[in-house]
């Protein structure tokens, strides 16, 4: 377990010991080999459904 606090005794929302979400990214590239690595392409995503308050002009959001 990466984080020993990830257990129901500390967080009753967790269904079991060690149940959590962790992501580790290794973003290192040997400089002399950088031309052999290709940056991952990501799908375009519309963020409005996930954070409508940021795009709501009536609320004076970031783009309003």
Residue pairs with C-beta under 8 A, 6 or more apart in sequence:
1 7
1 17
1 18
2 22
3 20
3 22
5 11
6 14
6 17
6 18
6 19
6 20
7 14
7 16
7 17
7 18
8 14
8 15
8 16
8 17
14 20
29 37
47 54
47 55
48 55
53 59
53 61
54 61
54 62
54 63
55 61
55 62
55 63
55 64
56 64
57 63
57 64
58 64
